[in-house]
Amino acid sequence: MRLVSWNVNGLRAVVRKGAWRPFLQRFAEADVIGLQEIKATPDQLPPEARAPEGWRAYFHPASVKKGYSGVALYTRREPDEVRYEMGFTDEEGRILGARFGDRWVFSVYFPNGGGAPERFTYKLDFYARVRDEAARLTQSGFSVVLMGDFNVAHQPIDLARPKENEGMIGFHPKERAWFSSLLAAGFVDSFRHLSPAQEGAYSWWDLITRARERNVGWRIDYIVVPRQDAAGIQEAQVVQDVLGSDHCPVALTLDEV
């Protein structure tokens, strides 16, 4: 199963930049593509993004604010089931899951947590709820894949300047502890499973400082799989040469269940 995840930072913008069609061509062999931060409702999207040929498209836009958040899934075959939540109400359009047999694949856009203090509290609560529901589904016999923008760099190797960002949003001890708790709950960071010591594999760069040109970035986009599926990880990539967003895609080739 070939999985691809990309925070597009506005799907309409990606289409306008001419980056959408090359992206679909690049990953034409994918079984499931998950997008985050689409910032649009389906009716606002051009046809090539709303219903690309050869793909089934599912969208979960934010209901609380227009042009904000939102996730999508594009699948080659029809899912057995689609979910728009993980056991709790999601009005910000952050969760979308599709089940293929015994495997759930979720596109998740985790909150940033910056700004008002209550947003950081919301982020930690969101983290805990997603972890607990993923663990529950796994214990029920499903293979659960979480892919998306997790908005946290787990270890110092996952960002270019860990010392300068110690304790900041995105590299806060509580966020990092949550990611560790996700792994302890039986999940594996697919990229680090195959490339535990690879440096510079960042998936997000600050646009204002043109950080991408110098690869001063953060790895905050992940595809996380159950530990029992780790032996089936064939390839896990951070695809830095795909442009169109402040994030780049991440990709995974995983054995079928």
Backbone torsions as a table, in degrees:
resi	resn	phi	psi	omega
1	MET	NA	125.9	-179.2
2	ARG	-102.2	121.7	-176.4
3	LEU	-120.9	140.0	178.9
4	VAL	-135.2	137.9	178.6
5	SER	-131.6	138.1	-178.5
6	TRP	-149.6	125.0	167.8
7	ASN	-82.4	109.6	-172.7
8	VAL	-86.4	-11.9	-179.4
9	ASN	52.3	47.3	-179.5
10	GLY	105.6	100.2	-176.0
11	LEU	-67.5	-37.1	177.9
12	ARG	-62.7	-37.0	178.5
13	ALA	-65.5	-40.3	178.3
14	VAL	-61.9	-40.9	177.4
15	VAL	-64.1	-45.3	-179.3
16	ARG	-61.2	-35.4	-180.0
17	LYS	-75.0	-7.2	-178.4
18	GLY	78.9	19.1	-176.3
19	ALA	-96.2	-13.1	-173.2
20	TRP	-72.3	-51.3	-178.5
21	ARG	-61.7	-45.1	176.2
22	PRO	-59.5	-35.9	177.7
23	PHE	-62.7	-48.4	179.4
24	LEU	-63.3	-36.3	178.0
25	GLN	-68.6	-40.0	-179.9
26	ARG	-61.1	-38.3	-176.0
27	PHE	-113.9	36.8	-179.0
28	ALA	-62.1	-23.7	-178.3
29	GLU	-86.0	-1.5	-178.6
30	ALA	-67.7	148.7	173.6
31	ASP	-90.1	-36.3	180.0
32	VAL	-141.0	132.4	172.8
33	ILE	-117.9	128.0	175.7
34	GLY	-111.3	133.6	176.3
35	LEU	-116.4	150.4	174.1
36	GLN	-128.4	157.1	179.4
37	GLU	55.6	51.9	-179.6
38	ILE	-73.3	-25.3	174.3
39	LYS	56.5	39.5	-178.4
40	ALA	-163.5	156.2	168.3
41	THR	-92.5	159.3	-177.7
42	PRO	-54.2	-39.3	-178.1
43	ASP	-69.1	-15.6	177.6
44	GLN	-87.1	-9.2	-175.1
45	LEU	-89.4	145.9	172.9
46	PRO	-68.4	157.9	-175.1
47	PRO	-54.0	-36.6	-176.4
48	GLU	-68.3	-18.1	175.9
49	ALA	-102.1	-31.1	-179.2
50	ARG	-75.2	-37.6	-176.8
51	ALA	-149.1	67.1	-179.7
52	PRO	-64.9	142.9	-176.5
53	GLU	-60.5	132.7	177.7
54	GLY	89.2	-1.2	-177.6
55	TRP	-124.0	145.9	166.1
56	ARG	-95.4	130.6	-173.3
57	ALA	-116.2	136.0	179.1
58	TYR	-131.7	139.0	-175.2
59	PHE	-132.4	144.5	171.7
60	HIS	-132.9	87.3	178.6
61	PRO	-79.0	161.4	175.8
62	ALA	-68.9	138.6	176.9
63	SER	-98.7	-11.8	-175.9
64	VAL	-89.5	-20.2	-176.2
65	LYS	-158.1	137.5	177.9
66	LYS	-79.2	149.2	177.2
67	GLY	66.3	30.7	-173.7
68	TYR	-137.0	138.4	171.8
69	SER	54.4	-141.7	178.1
70	GLY	91.8	139.8	179.4
71	VAL	-131.0	162.0	-179.7
72	ALA	-145.4	157.0	171.5
73	LEU	-133.1	135.1	172.5
74	TYR	-118.3	125.7	-175.7
75	THR	-126.9	144.9	178.8
76	ARG	-76.1	-38.1	178.0
77	ARG	-116.1	159.2	-176.5
78	GLU	-70.1	127.8	178.1
79	PRO	-67.5	156.2	174.1
80	ASP	-74.8	-23.7	-176.9
81	GLU	-161.8	148.9	176.9
82	VAL	-128.2	136.3	178.5
83	ARG	-122.7	144.5	178.9
84	TYR	-114.3	20.4	179.6
85	GLU	-162.1	172.8	174.1
86	MET	-131.0	54.3	177.0
87	GLY	88.7	4.7	176.6
88	PHE	-150.1	157.8	-177.3
89	THR	-66.5	133.9	-178.6
90	ASP	-128.1	87.2	-178.9
91	GLU	-83.2	-10.1	-178.1
92	GLU	-93.2	4.8	177.1
93	GLY	63.2	54.8	-174.9
94	ARG	-111.9	-9.6	-173.4
95	ILE	-133.6	134.1	173.3
96	LEU	-151.8	125.0	-177.0
97	GLY	-126.8	147.3	176.3
98	ALA	-130.8	135.7	-180.0
99	ARG	-105.9	131.7	174.7
100	PHE	-122.3	98.7	-175.0
101	GLY	63.7	-121.8	-178.2
102	ASP	-93.5	10.5	-179.0
103	ARG	-116.5	127.4	170.4
104	TRP	-98.1	133.7	174.0
105	VAL	-120.1	118.7	-178.4
106	PHE	-111.6	132.6	166.9
107	SER	-96.4	120.1	-173.8
108	VAL	-129.4	131.5	173.2
109	TYR	-110.9	96.4	-177.5
110	PHE	-70.9	145.5	-179.2
111	PRO	-60.0	150.9	176.7
112	ASN	-71.9	-43.8	177.2
113	GLY	89.2	0.0	179.3
114	GLY	-85.7	175.8	179.8
115	GLY	87.3	-129.1	-178.0
116	ALA	-65.5	145.9	-178.6
117	PRO	-55.2	-33.8	-178.6
118	GLU	-65.8	-21.8	178.0
119	ARG	-72.3	-31.5	176.2
120	PHE	-70.5	-39.6	175.6
121	THR	-61.4	-43.0	177.9
122	TYR	-60.6	-41.8	-180.0
123	LYS	-60.8	-47.8	-178.6
124	LEU	-64.0	-38.1	177.5
125	ASP	-66.1	-42.5	177.9
126	PHE	-60.9	-46.9	176.4
127	TYR	-51.5	-52.6	-174.9
128	ALA	-62.8	-41.5	-178.5
129	ARG	-66.1	-42.1	178.8
130	VAL	-65.0	-45.7	177.8
131	ARG	-57.1	-47.0	-175.7
132	ASP	-66.6	-39.1	179.4
133	GLU	-71.1	-38.3	176.9
134	ALA	-63.1	-41.5	178.0
135	ALA	-65.8	-39.4	179.4
136	ARG	-63.4	-44.6	179.1
137	LEU	-63.5	-39.3	178.5
138	THR	-63.8	-43.3	179.0
139	GLN	-66.2	-21.5	177.3
140	SER	-84.3	0.5	175.4
141	GLY	104.8	4.9	179.7
142	PHE	-93.8	150.6	166.0
143	SER	-88.7	121.1	-174.8
144	VAL	-115.2	120.2	177.3
145	VAL	-109.0	125.0	174.8
146	LEU	-108.7	120.4	177.8
147	MET	-132.7	142.2	179.5
148	GLY	154.1	-163.8	177.9
149	ASP	-91.0	106.1	-177.3
150	PHE	-85.3	-12.3	178.6
151	ASN	55.8	38.5	172.7
152	VAL	-154.9	136.4	168.8
153	ALA	-93.9	119.4	-170.4
154	HIS	-71.7	-48.6	-174.6
155	GLN	-123.8	162.3	179.3
156	PRO	-53.8	-31.5	179.2
157	ILE	-66.2	-15.6	-174.9
158	ASP	-90.6	6.5	172.0
159	LEU	-148.2	154.6	-172.6
160	ALA	-71.2	-33.0	-174.4
161	ARG	-130.1	71.9	-176.5
162	PRO	-64.7	-38.3	-177.3
163	LYS	-64.6	-42.9	-179.1
164	GLU	-68.1	-24.2	-176.1
165	ASN	-106.5	8.2	179.3
166	GLU	-56.7	125.5	177.7
167	GLY	83.4	-2.7	179.4
168	MET	-83.3	162.2	174.8
169	ILE	-58.0	130.9	-176.2
170	GLY	98.2	-18.8	175.9
171	PHE	-142.9	34.9	-178.7
172	HIS	-83.6	144.2	-179.8
173	PRO	-53.6	-37.0	-179.1
174	LYS	-69.4	-37.0	177.3
175	GLU	-67.8	-44.4	-179.5
176	ARG	-66.0	-37.2	177.4
177	ALA	-64.6	-37.0	176.7
178	TRP	-62.6	-44.8	-179.6
179	PHE	-61.0	-40.4	176.3
180	SER	-61.8	-37.6	179.3
181	SER	-68.7	-31.0	175.5
182	LEU	-64.7	-43.6	177.6
183	LEU	-65.4	-39.8	179.1
184	ALA	-66.2	-24.6	178.9
185	ALA	-79.5	1.0	174.0
186	GLY	112.2	22.3	-178.5
187	PHE	-117.9	163.2	-175.1
188	VAL	-131.6	133.3	170.5
189	ASP	-74.8	106.5	-169.5
190	SER	-60.7	-39.0	-178.7
191	PHE	-66.6	-47.3	-179.5
192	ARG	-69.3	-23.9	176.6
193	HIS	-61.4	-39.8	-179.9
194	LEU	-92.9	-26.3	-174.3
195	SER	-132.1	67.1	-172.9
196	PRO	-65.2	-22.7	-175.1
197	ALA	-116.4	7.3	-176.2
198	GLN	-73.2	123.2	178.7
199	GLU	-96.1	161.4	174.7
200	GLY	75.7	8.3	-177.3
201	ALA	-88.5	65.2	-174.9
202	TYR	-91.6	152.2	-177.9
203	SER	-119.1	-4.8	178.2
204	TRP	-142.2	140.7	179.2
205	TRP	-137.3	143.9	178.3
206	ASP	-70.4	125.1	-177.9
207	LEU	-71.0	-37.1	-173.5
208	ILE	-62.3	-41.1	-177.8
209	THR	-91.9	6.3	-179.2
210	ARG	52.3	42.2	-174.1
211	ALA	-66.2	-24.0	-177.6
212	ARG	-64.3	-34.5	-179.4
213	GLU	-61.2	-28.9	-179.4
214	ARG	-106.1	2.5	-175.9
215	ASN	52.8	44.3	172.9
216	VAL	-97.2	88.5	-170.5
217	GLY	-136.7	-167.4	-179.0
218	TRP	-134.4	142.2	169.8
219	ARG	-97.8	100.0	-178.2
220	ILE	-122.2	1.9	178.3
221	ASP	-107.8	129.1	-171.5
222	TYR	-136.6	158.2	162.5
223	ILE	-124.6	113.2	-174.4
224	VAL	-108.4	133.4	-176.3
225	VAL	-127.2	160.8	176.4
226	PRO	-63.5	146.9	-178.6
227	ARG	-57.7	-34.5	-178.5
228	GLN	-69.5	-14.6	177.4
229	ASP	-96.1	-3.0	-173.3
230	ALA	-60.8	-35.3	179.3
231	ALA	-65.0	-18.7	-180.0
232	GLY	-92.2	4.2	177.3
233	ILE	-74.4	113.8	-179.2
234	GLN	-92.2	-38.0	-177.4
235	GLU	-155.8	137.6	176.7
236	ALA	-137.8	124.4	-171.0
237	GLN	-130.7	149.2	163.9
238	VAL	-109.5	111.2	-166.6
239	VAL	-96.6	82.4	-169.2
240	GLN	-74.1	-15.0	-176.9
241	ASP	-87.6	2.0	175.7
242	VAL	-89.5	120.6	-176.0
243	LEU	-105.6	171.9	178.2
244	GLY	125.1	-13.5	-178.1
245	SER	-144.6	170.5	172.2
246	ASP	-79.2	-7.7	172.3
247	HIS	-108.3	159.2	168.2
248	CYS	-113.4	161.1	178.9
249	PRO	-70.8	158.3	167.0
250	VAL	-121.8	148.3	-173.5
251	ALA	-138.9	152.7	-177.9
252	LEU	-145.5	135.7	169.2
253	THR	-111.4	121.4	-171.2
254	LEU	-132.2	140.1	176.5
255	ASP	-58.1	148.2	173.7
256	GLU	-65.7	155.9	178.6
257	VAL	-67.4	NA	NA
